[in-house]
Amino acid sequence: MKTRRKRFPGQFVEIPSKFEKQVTGKGGDNLRNISTLTGAQVFPRGNKLYELRGPEEGVKHAELLLKRRVVCH
């Protein structure tokens, strides 16, 4: 019997393109770290846009960490 995974609605976060390298990191390391820490998946969706999927608390935390990368640089 197959079980269906619960799908979480995506939330989009816009980050200025000049901060793309700080947000993604070398080879996407920062995005993977944010996913590991928060339990939310982070997908780059074109220029300046990132999609966050996962449990609500994880998505909120991931959004905070993404935005912090911009403020700190």
mmCIF file of the N, C-alpha and C atoms, coordinates in Angstrom:
data_MODEL
# 
_entry.id   MODEL 
# 
loop_
_atom_site.group_PDB 
_atom_site.id 
_atom_site.type_symbol 
_atom_site.label_atom_id 
_atom_site.label_alt_id 
_atom_site.label_comp_id 
_atom_site.label_asym_id 
_atom_site.label_entity_id 
_atom_site.label_seq_id 
_atom_site.pdbx_PDB_ins_code 
_atom_site.Cartn_x 
_atom_site.Cartn_y 
_atom_site.Cartn_z 
_atom_site.occupancy 
_atom_site.B_iso_or_equiv 
_atom_site.pdbx_formal_charge 
_atom_site.auth_seq_id 
_atom_site.auth_comp_id 
_atom_site.auth_asym_id 
_atom_site.auth_atom_id 
_atom_site.pdbx_PDB_model_num 
ATOM 1   N N  . MET A 1 1  ? 0.832  -1.177 0.000   1.00 0.00 ? 1  MET A N  1 
ATOM 2   C CA . MET A 1 1  ? 0.000  0.000  0.000   1.00 0.00 ? 1  MET A CA 1 
ATOM 3   C C  . MET A 1 1  ? 0.881  1.247  0.000   1.00 0.00 ? 1  MET A C  1 
ATOM 4   N N  . LYS A 1 2  ? 0.671  2.110  -0.944  1.00 0.00 ? 2  LYS A N  1 
ATOM 5   C CA . LYS A 1 2  ? 1.451  3.340  -1.034  1.00 0.00 ? 2  LYS A CA 1 
ATOM 6   C C  . LYS A 1 2  ? 0.828  4.411  -0.136  1.00 0.00 ? 2  LYS A C  1 
ATOM 7   N N  . THR A 1 3  ? 1.706  5.127  0.526   1.00 0.00 ? 3  THR A N  1 
ATOM 8   C CA . THR A 1 3  ? 1.225  6.267  1.310   1.00 0.00 ? 3  THR A CA 1 
ATOM 9   C C  . THR A 1 3  ? 1.593  7.538  0.571   1.00 0.00 ? 3  THR A C  1 
ATOM 10  N N  . ARG A 1 4  ? 0.693  8.463  0.604   1.00 0.00 ? 4  ARG A N  1 
ATOM 11  C CA . ARG A 1 4  ? 0.949  9.725  -0.079  1.00 0.00 ? 4  ARG A CA 1 
ATOM 12  C C  . ARG A 1 4  ? 1.590  10.693 0.880   1.00 0.00 ? 4  ARG A C  1 
ATOM 13  N N  . ARG A 1 5  ? 2.613  11.363 0.413   1.00 0.00 ? 5  ARG A N  1 
ATOM 14  C CA . ARG A 1 5  ? 3.252  12.388 1.218   1.00 0.00 ? 5  ARG A CA 1 
ATOM 15  C C  . ARG A 1 5  ? 2.367  13.616 1.261   1.00 0.00 ? 5  ARG A C  1 
ATOM 16  N N  . LYS A 1 6  ? 2.368  14.250 2.377   1.00 0.00 ? 6  LYS A N  1 
ATOM 17  C CA . LYS A 1 6  ? 1.631  15.499 2.491   1.00 0.00 ? 6  LYS A CA 1 
ATOM 18  C C  . LYS A 1 6  ? 2.409  16.573 1.743   1.00 0.00 ? 6  LYS A C  1 
ATOM 19  N N  . ARG A 1 7  ? 1.737  17.268 0.861   1.00 0.00 ? 7  ARG A N  1 
ATOM 20  C CA . ARG A 1 7  ? 2.381  18.336 0.098   1.00 0.00 ? 7  ARG A CA 1 
ATOM 21  C C  . ARG A 1 7  ? 2.129  19.662 0.797   1.00 0.00 ? 7  ARG A C  1 
ATOM 22  N N  . PHE A 1 8  ? 3.195  20.386 0.963   1.00 0.00 ? 8  PHE A N  1 
ATOM 23  C CA . PHE A 1 8  ? 3.097  21.688 1.592   1.00 0.00 ? 8  PHE A CA 1 
ATOM 24  C C  . PHE A 1 8  ? 3.055  22.752 0.515   1.00 0.00 ? 8  PHE A C  1 
ATOM 25  N N  . PRO A 1 9  ? 2.226  23.759 0.687   1.00 0.00 ? 9  PRO A N  1 
ATOM 26  C CA . PRO A 1 9  ? 2.202  24.835 -0.300  1.00 0.00 ? 9  PRO A CA 1 
ATOM 27  C C  . PRO A 1 9  ? 3.519  25.600 -0.266  1.00 0.00 ? 9  PRO A C  1 
ATOM 28  N N  . GLY A 1 10 ? 3.943  26.071 -1.418  1.00 0.00 ? 10 GLY A N  1 
ATOM 29  C CA . GLY A 1 10 ? 5.199  26.805 -1.491  1.00 0.00 ? 10 GLY A CA 1 
ATOM 30  C C  . GLY A 1 10 ? 5.020  28.272 -1.122  1.00 0.00 ? 10 GLY A C  1 
ATOM 31  N N  . GLN A 1 11 ? 6.068  28.815 -0.570  1.00 0.00 ? 11 GLN A N  1 
ATOM 32  C CA . GLN A 1 11 ? 6.113  30.247 -0.278  1.00 0.00 ? 11 GLN A CA 1 
ATOM 33  C C  . GLN A 1 11 ? 7.301  30.798 -1.053  1.00 0.00 ? 11 GLN A C  1 
ATOM 34  N N  . PHE A 1 12 ? 7.140  31.968 -1.625  1.00 0.00 ? 12 PHE A N  1 
ATOM 35  C CA . PHE A 1 12 ? 8.205  32.556 -2.412  1.00 0.00 ? 12 PHE A CA 1 
ATOM 36  C C  . PHE A 1 12 ? 8.833  33.723 -1.669  1.00 0.00 ? 12 PHE A C  1 
ATOM 37  N N  . VAL A 1 13 ? 10.164 33.814 -1.781  1.00 0.00 ? 13 VAL A N  1 
ATOM 38  C CA . VAL A 1 13 ? 10.919 34.893 -1.162  1.00 0.00 ? 13 VAL A CA 1 
ATOM 39  C C  . VAL A 1 13 ? 11.748 35.547 -2.266  1.00 0.00 ? 13 VAL A C  1 
ATOM 40  N N  . GLU A 1 14 ? 11.683 36.852 -2.325  1.00 0.00 ? 14 GLU A N  1 
ATOM 41  C CA . GLU A 1 14 ? 12.456 37.592 -3.326  1.00 0.00 ? 14 GLU A CA 1 
ATOM 42  C C  . GLU A 1 14 ? 13.689 38.186 -2.651  1.00 0.00 ? 14 GLU A C  1 
ATOM 43  N N  . ILE A 1 15 ? 14.850 37.910 -3.238  1.00 0.00 ? 15 ILE A N  1 
ATOM 44  C CA . ILE A 1 15 ? 16.127 38.398 -2.737  1.00 0.00 ? 15 ILE A CA 1 
ATOM 45  C C  . ILE A 1 15 ? 16.784 39.201 -3.856  1.00 0.00 ? 15 ILE A C  1 
ATOM 46  N N  . PRO A 1 16 ? 17.298 40.401 -3.569  1.00 0.00 ? 16 PRO A N  1 
ATOM 47  C CA . PRO A 1 16 ? 17.967 41.179 -4.621  1.00 0.00 ? 16 PRO A CA 1 
ATOM 48  C C  . PRO A 1 16 ? 19.085 40.365 -5.287  1.00 0.00 ? 16 PRO A C  1 
ATOM 49  N N  . SER A 1 17 ? 19.162 40.446 -6.599  1.00 0.00 ? 17 SER A N  1 
ATOM 50  C CA . SER A 1 17 ? 20.100 39.612 -7.354  1.00 0.00 ? 17 SER A CA 1 
ATOM 51  C C  . SER A 1 17 ? 21.557 39.869 -6.988  1.00 0.00 ? 17 SER A C  1 
ATOM 52  N N  . LYS A 1 18 ? 21.887 41.047 -6.481  1.00 0.00 ? 18 LYS A N  1 
ATOM 53  C CA . LYS A 1 18 ? 23.285 41.318 -6.123  1.00 0.00 ? 18 LYS A CA 1 
ATOM 54  C C  . LYS A 1 18 ? 23.741 40.485 -4.923  1.00 0.00 ? 18 LYS A C  1 
ATOM 55  N N  . PHE A 1 19 ? 22.803 39.858 -4.204  1.00 0.00 ? 19 PHE A N  1 
ATOM 56  C CA . PHE A 1 19 ? 23.137 39.018 -3.058  1.00 0.00 ? 19 PHE A CA 1 
ATOM 57  C C  . PHE A 1 19 ? 23.049 37.531 -3.371  1.00 0.00 ? 19 PHE A C  1 
ATOM 58  N N  . GLU A 1 20 ? 22.891 37.185 -4.633  1.00 0.00 ? 20 GLU A N  1 
ATOM 59  C CA . GLU A 1 20 ? 22.684 35.785 -5.014  1.00 0.00 ? 20 GLU A CA 1 
ATOM 60  C C  . GLU A 1 20 ? 23.800 34.873 -4.516  1.00 0.00 ? 20 GLU A C  1 
ATOM 61  N N  . LYS A 1 21 ? 25.047 35.277 -4.674  1.00 0.00 ? 21 LYS A N  1 
ATOM 62  C CA . LYS A 1 21 ? 26.169 34.432 -4.255  1.00 0.00 ? 21 LYS A CA 1 
ATOM 63  C C  . LYS A 1 21 ? 26.197 34.233 -2.742  1.00 0.00 ? 21 LYS A C  1 
ATOM 64  N N  . GLN A 1 22 ? 25.855 35.272 -1.989  1.00 0.00 ? 22 GLN A N  1 
ATOM 65  C CA . GLN A 1 22 ? 25.828 35.139 -0.533  1.00 0.00 ? 22 GLN A CA 1 
ATOM 66  C C  . GLN A 1 22 ? 24.698 34.219 -0.081  1.00 0.00 ? 22 GLN A C  1 
ATOM 67  N N  . VAL A 1 23 ? 23.587 34.262 -0.793  1.00 0.00 ? 23 VAL A N  1 
ATOM 68  C CA . VAL A 1 23 ? 22.429 33.448 -0.419  1.00 0.00 ? 23 VAL A CA 1 
ATOM 69  C C  . VAL A 1 23 ? 22.646 31.985 -0.793  1.00 0.00 ? 23 VAL A C  1 
ATOM 70  N N  . THR A 1 24 ? 23.089 31.720 -2.012  1.00 0.00 ? 24 THR A N  1 
ATOM 71  C CA . THR A 1 24 ? 23.230 30.327 -2.453  1.00 0.00 ? 24 THR A CA 1 
ATOM 72  C C  . THR A 1 24 ? 24.500 29.676 -1.916  1.00 0.00 ? 24 THR A C  1 
ATOM 73  N N  . GLY A 1 25 ? 25.588 30.424 -1.843  1.00 0.00 ? 25 GLY A N  1 
ATOM 74  C CA . GLY A 1 25 ? 26.857 29.861 -1.396  1.00 0.00 ? 25 GLY A CA 1 
ATOM 75  C C  . GLY A 1 25 ? 27.527 29.078 -2.497  1.00 0.00 ? 25 GLY A C  1 
ATOM 76  N N  . LYS A 1 26 ? 28.723 28.631 -2.229  1.00 0.00 ? 26 LYS A N  1 
ATOM 77  C CA . LYS A 1 26 ? 29.505 27.878 -3.212  1.00 0.00 ? 26 LYS A CA 1 
ATOM 78  C C  . LYS A 1 26 ? 28.822 26.548 -3.514  1.00 0.00 ? 26 LYS A C  1 
ATOM 79  N N  . GLY A 1 27 ? 28.404 26.384 -4.752  1.00 0.00 ? 27 GLY A N  1 
ATOM 80  C CA . GLY A 1 27 ? 27.748 25.148 -5.168  1.00 0.00 ? 27 GLY A CA 1 
ATOM 81  C C  . GLY A 1 27 ? 26.415 24.892 -4.478  1.00 0.00 ? 27 GLY A C  1 
ATOM 82  N N  . GLY A 1 28 ? 25.793 25.937 -3.935  1.00 0.00 ? 28 GLY A N  1 
ATOM 83  C CA . GLY A 1 28 ? 24.510 25.778 -3.257  1.00 0.00 ? 28 GLY A CA 1 
ATOM 84  C C  . GLY A 1 28 ? 24.631 25.357 -1.798  1.00 0.00 ? 28 GLY A C  1 
ATOM 85  N N  . ASP A 1 29 ? 25.840 25.465 -1.225  1.00 0.00 ? 29 ASP A N  1 
ATOM 86  C CA . ASP A 1 29 ? 26.067 25.036 0.162   1.00 0.00 ? 29 ASP A CA 1 
ATOM 87  C C  . ASP A 1 29 ? 25.138 25.728 1.155   1.00 0.00 ? 29 ASP A C  1 
ATOM 88  N N  . ASN A 1 30 ? 24.954 27.032 1.019   1.00 0.00 ? 30 ASN A N  1 
ATOM 89  C CA . ASN A 1 30 ? 24.100 27.752 1.971   1.00 0.00 ? 30 ASN A CA 1 
ATOM 90  C C  . ASN A 1 30 ? 22.653 27.275 1.899   1.00 0.00 ? 30 ASN A C  1 
ATOM 91  N N  . LEU A 1 31 ? 22.163 27.034 0.696   1.00 0.00 ? 31 LEU A N  1 
ATOM 92  C CA . LEU A 1 31 ? 20.781 26.556 0.563   1.00 0.00 ? 31 LEU A CA 1 
ATOM 93  C C  . LEU A 1 31 ? 20.617 25.175 1.185   1.00 0.00 ? 31 LEU A C  1 
ATOM 94  N N  . ARG A 1 32 ? 21.604 24.298 0.994   1.00 0.00 ? 32 ARG A N  1 
ATOM 95  C CA . ARG A 1 32 ? 21.549 22.969 1.606   1.00 0.00 ? 32 ARG A CA 1 
ATOM 96  C C  . ARG A 1 32 ? 21.604 23.067 3.130   1.00 0.00 ? 32 ARG A C  1 
ATOM 97  N N  . ASN A 1 33 ? 22.453 23.949 3.646   1.00 0.00 ? 33 ASN A N  1 
ATOM 98  C CA . ASN A 1 33 ? 22.550 24.121 5.098   1.00 0.00 ? 33 ASN A CA 1 
ATOM 99  C C  . ASN A 1 33 ? 21.239 24.641 5.681   1.00 0.00 ? 33 ASN A C  1 
ATOM 100 N N  . ILE A 1 34 ? 20.632 25.596 5.006   1.00 0.00 ? 34 ILE A N  1 
ATOM 101 C CA . ILE A 1 34 ? 19.350 26.136 5.471   1.00 0.00 ? 34 ILE A CA 1 
ATOM 102 C C  . ILE A 1 34 ? 18.292 25.030 5.469   1.00 0.00 ? 34 ILE A C  1 
ATOM 103 N N  . SER A 1 35 ? 18.281 24.208 4.441   1.00 0.00 ? 35 SER A N  1 
ATOM 104 C CA . SER A 1 35 ? 17.322 23.094 4.372   1.00 0.00 ? 35 SER A CA 1 
ATOM 105 C C  . SER A 1 35 ? 17.540 22.116 5.516   1.00 0.00 ? 35 SER A C  1 
ATOM 106 N N  . THR A 1 36 ? 18.792 21.808 5.799   1.00 0.00 ? 36 THR A N  1 
ATOM 107 C CA . THR A 1 36 ? 19.113 20.873 6.872   1.00 0.00 ? 36 THR A CA 1 
ATOM 108 C C  . THR A 1 36 ? 18.707 21.432 8.233   1.00 0.00 ? 36 THR A C  1 
ATOM 109 N N  . LEU A 1 37 ? 18.998 22.704 8.469   1.00 0.00 ? 37 LEU A N  1 
ATOM 110 C CA . LEU A 1 37 ? 18.680 23.329 9.757   1.00 0.00 ? 37 LEU A CA 1 
ATOM 111 C C  . LEU A 1 37 ? 17.186 23.473 10.010  1.00 0.00 ? 37 LEU A C  1 
ATOM 112 N N  . THR A 1 38 ? 16.424 23.762 8.962   1.00 0.00 ? 38 THR A N  1 
ATOM 113 C CA . THR A 1 38 ? 15.024 24.135 9.136   1.00 0.00 ? 38 THR A CA 1 
ATOM 114 C C  . THR A 1 38 ? 14.029 23.032 8.798   1.00 0.00 ? 38 THR A C  1 
ATOM 115 N N  . GLY A 1 39 ? 14.444 22.064 8.004   1.00 0.00 ? 39 GLY A N  1 
ATOM 116 C CA . GLY A 1 39 ? 13.522 21.038 7.553   1.00 0.00 ? 39 GLY A CA 1 
ATOM 117 C C  . GLY A 1 39 ? 12.687 21.486 6.363   1.00 0.00 ? 39 GLY A C  1 
ATOM 118 N N  . ALA A 1 40 ? 12.927 22.691 5.876   1.00 0.00 ? 40 ALA A N  1 
ATOM 119 C CA . ALA A 1 40 ? 12.221 23.212 4.694   1.00 0.00 ? 40 ALA A CA 1 
ATOM 120 C C  . ALA A 1 40 ? 13.125 23.064 3.474   1.00 0.00 ? 40 ALA A C  1 
ATOM 121 N N  . GLN A 1 41 ? 12.532 22.794 2.345   1.00 0.00 ? 41 GLN A N  1 
ATOM 122 C CA . GLN A 1 41 ? 13.300 22.717 1.108   1.00 0.00 ? 41 GLN A CA 1 
ATOM 123 C C  . GLN A 1 41 ? 13.366 24.107 0.488   1.00 0.00 ? 41 GLN A C  1 
ATOM 124 N N  . VAL A 1 42 ? 14.539 24.442 -0.055  1.00 0.00 ? 42 VAL A N  1 
ATOM 125 C CA . VAL A 1 42 ? 14.747 25.751 -0.680  1.00 0.00 ? 42 VAL A CA 1 
ATOM 126 C C  . VAL A 1 42 ? 15.115 25.522 -2.136  1.00 0.00 ? 42 VAL A C  1 
ATOM 127 N N  . PHE A 1 43 ? 14.315 26.107 -3.037  1.00 0.00 ? 43 PHE A N  1 
ATOM 128 C CA . PHE A 1 43 ? 14.539 25.948 -4.473  1.00 0.00 ? 43 PHE A CA 1 
ATOM 129 C C  . PHE A 1 43 ? 14.753 27.309 -5.112  1.00 0.00 ? 43 PHE A C  1 
ATOM 130 N N  . PRO A 1 44 ? 15.872 27.522 -5.821  1.00 0.00 ? 44 PRO A N  1 
ATOM 131 C CA . PRO A 1 44 ? 16.002 28.751 -6.598  1.00 0.00 ? 44 PRO A CA 1 
ATOM 132 C C  . PRO A 1 44 ? 15.039 28.684 -7.781  1.00 0.00 ? 44 PRO A C  1 
ATOM 133 N N  . ARG A 1 45 ? 14.285 29.749 -8.003  1.00 0.00 ? 45 ARG A N  1 
ATOM 134 C CA . ARG A 1 45 ? 13.285 29.784 -9.084  1.00 0.00 ? 45 ARG A CA 1 
ATOM 135 C C  . ARG A 1 45 ? 13.511 30.989 -9.974  1.00 0.00 ? 45 ARG A C  1 
ATOM 136 N N  . GLY A 1 46 ? 14.661 31.031 -10.598 1.00 0.00 ? 46 GLY A N  1 
ATOM 137 C CA . GLY A 1 46 ? 14.942 32.150 -11.483 1.00 0.00 ? 46 GLY A CA 1 
ATOM 138 C C  . GLY A 1 46 ? 15.619 33.281 -10.736 1.00 0.00 ? 46 GLY A C  1 
ATOM 139 N N  . ASN A 1 47 ? 15.782 34.360 -11.432 1.00 0.00 ? 47 ASN A N  1 
ATOM 140 C CA . ASN A 1 47 ? 16.490 35.518 -10.892 1.00 0.00 ? 47 ASN A CA 1 
ATOM 141 C C  . ASN A 1 47 ? 15.735 36.129 -9.713  1.00 0.00 ? 47 ASN A C  1 
ATOM 142 N N  . LYS A 1 48 ? 16.361 36.171 -8.570  1.00 0.00 ? 48 LYS A N  1 
ATOM 143 C CA . LYS A 1 48 ? 15.863 36.834 -7.363  1.00 0.00 ? 48 LYS A CA 1 
ATOM 144 C C  . LYS A 1 48 ? 14.762 36.089 -6.618  1.00 0.00 ? 48 LYS A C  1 
ATOM 145 N N  . LEU A 1 49 ? 14.324 34.941 -7.077  1.00 0.00 ? 49 LEU A N  1 
ATOM 146 C CA . LEU A 1 49 ? 13.183 34.280 -6.456  1.00 0.00 ? 49 LEU A CA 1 
ATOM 147 C C  . LEU A 1 49 ? 13.572 32.897 -5.927  1.00 0.00 ? 49 LEU A C  1 
ATOM 148 N N  . TYR A 1 50 ? 13.150 32.619 -4.693  1.00 0.00 ? 50 TYR A N  1 
ATOM 149 C CA . TYR A 1 50 ? 13.406 31.333 -4.059  1.00 0.00 ? 50 TYR A CA 1 
ATOM 150 C C  . TYR A 1 50 ? 12.084 30.793 -3.537  1.00 0.00 ? 50 TYR A C  1 
ATOM 151 N N  . GLU A 1 51 ? 11.867 29.494 -3.741  1.00 0.00 ? 51 GLU A N  1 
ATOM 152 C CA . GLU A 1 51 ? 10.654 28.854 -3.245  1.00 0.00 ? 51 GLU A CA 1 
ATOM 153 C C  . GLU A 1 51 ? 11.004 28.033 -2.017  1.00 0.00 ? 51 GLU A C  1 
ATOM 154 N N  . LEU A 1 52 ? 10.196 28.181 -0.973  1.00 0.00 ? 52 LEU A N  1 
ATOM 155 C CA . LEU A 1 52 ? 10.387 27.444 0.264   1.00 0.00 ? 52 LEU A CA 1 
ATOM 156 C C  . LEU A 1 52 ? 9.207  26.503 0.442   1.00 0.00 ? 52 LEU A C  1 
ATOM 157 N N  . ARG A 1 53 ? 9.498  25.235 0.736   1.00 0.00 ? 53 ARG A N  1 
ATOM 158 C CA . ARG A 1 53 ? 8.436  24.243 0.947   1.00 0.00 ? 53 ARG A CA 1 
ATOM 159 C C  . ARG A 1 53 ? 8.757  23.438 2.190   1.00 0.00 ? 53 ARG A C  1 
ATOM 160 N N  . GLY A 1 54 ? 7.729  23.129 2.945   1.00 0.00 ? 54 GLY A N  1 
ATOM 161 C CA . GLY A 1 54 ? 7.906  22.308 4.131   1.00 0.00 ? 54 GLY A CA 1 
ATOM 162 C C  . GLY A 1 54 ? 6.937  22.727 5.217   1.00 0.00 ? 54 GLY A C  1 
ATOM 163 N N  . PRO A 1 55 ? 7.175  22.238 6.427   1.00 0.00 ? 55 PRO A N  1 
ATOM 164 C CA . PRO A 1 55 ? 6.312  22.612 7.550   1.00 0.00 ? 55 PRO A CA 1 
ATOM 165 C C  . PRO A 1 55 ? 6.364  24.122 7.789   1.00 0.00 ? 55 PRO A C  1 
ATOM 166 N N  . GLU A 1 56 ? 5.265  24.682 8.242   1.00 0.00 ? 56 GLU A N  1 
ATOM 167 C CA . GLU A 1 56 ? 5.143  26.137 8.390   1.00 0.00 ? 56 GLU A CA 1 
ATOM 168 C C  . GLU A 1 56 ? 6.282  26.740 9.212   1.00 0.00 ? 56 GLU A C  1 
ATOM 169 N N  . GLU A 1 57 ? 6.606  26.147 10.334  1.00 0.00 ? 57 GLU A N  1 
ATOM 170 C CA . GLU A 1 57 ? 7.683  26.687 11.174  1.00 0.00 ? 57 GLU A CA 1 
ATOM 171 C C  . GLU A 1 57 ? 9.024  26.620 10.453  1.00 0.00 ? 57 GLU A C  1 
ATOM 172 N N  . GLY A 1 58 ? 9.277  25.539 9.732   1.00 0.00 ? 58 GLY A N  1 
ATOM 173 C CA . GLY A 1 58 ? 10.514 25.399 8.982   1.00 0.00 ? 58 GLY A CA 1 
ATOM 174 C C  . GLY A 1 58 ? 10.628 26.427 7.877   1.00 0.00 ? 58 GLY A C  1 
ATOM 175 N N  . VAL A 1 59 ? 9.514  26.687 7.203   1.00 0.00 ? 59 VAL A N  1 
ATOM 176 C CA . VAL A 1 59 ? 9.503  27.678 6.120   1.00 0.00 ? 59 VAL A CA 1 
ATOM 177 C C  . VAL A 1 59 ? 9.775  29.073 6.681   1.00 0.00 ? 59 VAL A C  1 
ATOM 178 N N  . LYS A 1 60 ? 9.161  29.400 7.801   1.00 0.00 ? 60 LYS A N  1 
ATOM 179 C CA . LYS A 1 60 ? 9.397  30.714 8.423   1.00 0.00 ? 60 LYS A CA 1 
ATOM 180 C C  . LYS A 1 60 ? 10.859 30.868 8.830   1.00 0.00 ? 60 LYS A C  1 
ATOM 181 N N  . HIS A 1 61 ? 11.416 29.811 9.405   1.00 0.00 ? 61 HIS A N  1 
ATOM 182 C CA . HIS A 1 61 ? 12.817 29.852 9.821   1.00 0.00 ? 61 HIS A CA 1 
ATOM 183 C C  . HIS A 1 61 ? 13.738 29.977 8.602   1.00 0.00 ? 61 HIS A C  1 
ATOM 184 N N  . ALA A 1 62 ? 13.453 29.235 7.543   1.00 0.00 ? 62 ALA A N  1 
ATOM 185 C CA . ALA A 1 62 ? 14.259 29.305 6.321   1.00 0.00 ? 62 ALA A CA 1 
ATOM 186 C C  . ALA A 1 62 ? 14.195 30.704 5.716   1.00 0.00 ? 62 ALA A C  1 
ATOM 187 N N  . GLU A 1 63 ? 13.015 31.316 5.726   1.00 0.00 ? 63 GLU A N  1 
ATOM 188 C CA . GLU A 1 63 ? 12.871 32.677 5.203   1.00 0.00 ? 63 GLU A CA 1 
ATOM 189 C C  . GLU A 1 63 ? 13.735 33.648 6.009   1.00 0.00 ? 63 GLU A C  1 
ATOM 190 N N  . LEU A 1 64 ? 13.710 33.513 7.316   1.00 0.00 ? 64 LEU A N  1 
ATOM 191 C CA . LEU A 1 64 ? 14.520 34.362 8.176   1.00 0.00 ? 64 LEU A CA 1 
ATOM 192 C C  . LEU A 1 64 ? 16.007 34.194 7.867   1.00 0.00 ? 64 LEU A C  1 
ATOM 193 N N  . LEU A 1 65 ? 16.454 32.943 7.710   1.00 0.00 ? 65 LEU A N  1 
ATOM 194 C CA . LEU A 1 65 ? 17.867 32.700 7.428   1.00 0.00 ? 65 LEU A CA 1 
ATOM 195 C C  . LEU A 1 65 ? 18.278 33.231 6.054   1.00 0.00 ? 65 LEU A C  1 
ATOM 196 N N  . LEU A 1 66 ? 17.412 33.096 5.062   1.00 0.00 ? 66 LEU A N  1 
ATOM 197 C CA . LEU A 1 66 ? 17.707 33.661 3.737   1.00 0.00 ? 66 LEU A CA 1 
ATOM 198 C C  . LEU A 1 66 ? 17.854 35.178 3.810   1.00 0.00 ? 66 LEU A C  1 
ATOM 199 N N  . LYS A 1 67 ? 16.918 35.816 4.475   1.00 0.00 ? 67 LYS A N  1 
ATOM 200 C CA . LYS A 1 67 ? 16.962 37.272 4.576   1.00 0.00 ? 67 LYS A CA 1 
ATOM 201 C C  . LYS A 1 67 ? 18.131 37.744 5.421   1.00 0.00 ? 67 LYS A C  1 
ATOM 202 N N  . ARG A 1 68 ? 18.520 36.959 6.396   1.00 0.00 ? 68 ARG A N  1 
ATOM 203 C CA . ARG A 1 68 ? 19.679 37.313 7.229   1.00 0.00 ? 68 ARG A CA 1 
ATOM 204 C C  . ARG A 1 68 ? 20.949 37.327 6.408   1.00 0.00 ? 68 ARG A C  1 
ATOM 205 N N  . ARG A 1 69 ? 21.043 36.442 5.417   1.00 0.00 ? 69 ARG A N  1 
ATOM 206 C CA . ARG A 1 69 ? 22.244 36.419 4.557   1.00 0.00 ? 69 ARG A CA 1 
ATOM 207 C C  . ARG A 1 69 ? 22.398 37.741 3.818   1.00 0.00 ? 69 ARG A C  1 
ATOM 208 N N  . VAL A 1 70 ? 21.288 38.393 3.516   1.00 0.00 ? 70 VAL A N  1 
ATOM 209 C CA . VAL A 1 70 ? 21.334 39.675 2.807   1.00 0.00 ? 70 VAL A CA 1 
ATOM 210 C C  . VAL A 1 70 ? 21.727 40.786 3.767   1.00 0.00 ? 70 VAL A C  1 
ATOM 211 N N  . VAL A 1 71 ? 21.149 40.806 4.950   1.00 0.00 ? 71 VAL A N  1 
ATOM 212 C CA . VAL A 1 71 ? 21.399 41.866 5.924   1.00 0.00 ? 71 VAL A CA 1 
ATOM 213 C C  . VAL A 1 71 ? 22.842 41.844 6.411   1.00 0.00 ? 71 VAL A C  1 
ATOM 214 N N  . CYS A 1 72 ? 23.394 40.654 6.573   1.00 0.00 ? 72 CYS A N  1 
ATOM 215 C CA . CYS A 1 72 ? 24.746 40.524 7.125   1.00 0.00 ? 72 CYS A CA 1 
ATOM 216 C C  . CYS A 1 72 ? 25.841 40.855 6.121   1.00 0.00 ? 72 CYS A C  1 
ATOM 217 N N  . HIS A 1 73 ? 25.492 41.011 4.858   1.00 0.00 ? 73 HIS A N  1 
ATOM 218 C CA . HIS A 1 73 ? 26.540 41.287 3.860   1.00 0.00 ? 73 HIS A CA 1 
ATOM 219 C C  . HIS A 1 73 ? 26.416 42.630 3.250   1.00 0.00 ? 73 HIS A C  1 
# 
